[in-house]
Amino acid sequence: MNRRAFLASGLAWAASAQDWRHSQAFHRLFNLDFAAAIPLLEKDCAQQPSDPHHHNNLAYAILYRSLFEANALDGGVAVGVSEYLNRPKVNFSTSERERFSAALARAESAAQSRGETAEALYALGVSQTHRANLALLVDKEWRAALKTGGEARKLHTRALALDSRLVDARLVPSFHEYIVGSLPLFLKALGFPVGFSGDKSKGIEGLRSVAKYGFRARLEAKVHLAQVETREDHPERAVDIMRQLAQEFPSNHLYRREVANLLLAAKRKDEARREFSQLTDSRYRFLKPARLDVDRKEFEAKLRA
């Protein structure tokens, strides 16, 4: 690819990603308005069936709607994987699973038709990431999630080898770098036979880069970065990240609740109370009263602990 074509492809990627981030579908989706977001995403798929990103976005929305309805998105930063795996399985109906799988199949077909390009490999990796999330978050099959997540990492590493400017493709490899780099030495050694040992510092650097400069993956990178900052004993950084997201998506009570949980974990109880009290605001229309009552009881129990 000559320099002019190389630059043009990068500009096209940025323009496409910016269109997504400024679209009604994006803002509806991350404000938890799944009822409005999914029809908009289906319209995008119908209008541009050759764009794998639209199909990946639809698959994401279908999966996360079921997770949201099952109250399985709570505590995205504060709750660890081991604790989550011990919770009841999410009810992901056969029809929804079929819709999810069909969307991913269309995404992968559209990506494969583009050949061995960085953007195509990135889209294929995103599809694999969604499959890994299904395995982990719905089926509670962590081994399958690790295997599929590893395939996503390989695809995104190949994408970066073709185009290092594709900053979104750094998300999955960076998160894997951090996770494996954080393991005890005897467990980390298990990564050497497959050529992946992990580097915690490199992983954090990559997450921060995507959170700052990313296009499609910036939001997810911020949530992962908040997880990492909490684990690395920087709760104030995690609070700042989640506060920014709560302001950007004013109907998303999950982000606001996470700020309260993080403040509570940091022993900033008065601030945590004030943050939690905002959940009664009418803008959080997707937070059901019964769920708020449950959350309030859990929150008050933690305050007394």
C-alpha positions, 0 to 999 in steps of 0.5 A: 500500500502506498503512502497516500492509500495508507493515509486515506485508509486511516482517515476513513477508519477515523471518520467511520468511528467518529460517525458511530460515536456521534450516532443516536444508536451509540448514545441510546445504547450506552444510556441503557435505552436498548429498546430504542438502540437495537432498532437503530442498529438493525437499520444501520445493518440493513443500510450498510450490510457490508460494514462488519462494525454495524453487525458487531454493534448489534450483537453487543446490544443484544447480549448486553440487553439480556445482561442488563435485564438480569441485573448482571451488569452491576458492579462492573468495576468493583466485582471480581470475576471469581465472585461473578462466576458464582452468581446464577447464570443469565437467562439468554433465550434461544431466540436471542442467542440465535440473533446474537450468533447471526449478527456475529456471523454477518460481521465475520462474513463482511470482515472476511470479504475485505481481505487481510486488512488491519480493519478486517482483522480488527472487526474479526477480533471484536466478534471473537471478543463478543463470543468470549463475553458470551462464554464468560458472562452468560455461560460462565465457561471461563476456559472457553472465554480464555480461549476465544479471548486469546483468538481475539488478541492474536487477531488484534496483534496482527491488525497492529502489525499491519497498521500501528495507528489502529489504536483501538486494536491495542485494547484486547492485547493490552488488557491481556498483557495486564492480566497475565502480567499480574499473575503469580510467577508460577501461573505466569509461566504457563503463558510462555509455551504459547509465546505470551508472558504478559507485562503489567506496565505495558498493559496499563500503558496500552489501556491508557492510550486507548482510553485517551486516543481510541475511537471505537474502543475508547469507552470500553478502555475507560471501564477496563482502566477503572478496573485496573486503577482500582486493583493498583490501589489508585481509587481516586483515578478510577472514581474520576474515570467513572464520573466522566462516564456518568456525566457523558451518559446521563441516563446510565445509572450503572456508572453513577452506582459504580462511582458510589461503590468506588468511593465507599471502597475508598472509605469516603463514606460521605461522598459515597452517600451523596453519589448514591442519593443521586440514583433517585433522580428521574433521569435514571429512568431505567433503574427500576424501583425494586432494584433501587431498593435492593441496591440501597439495602446492600449499600447501607449494609456496606456503610455499616460494615 
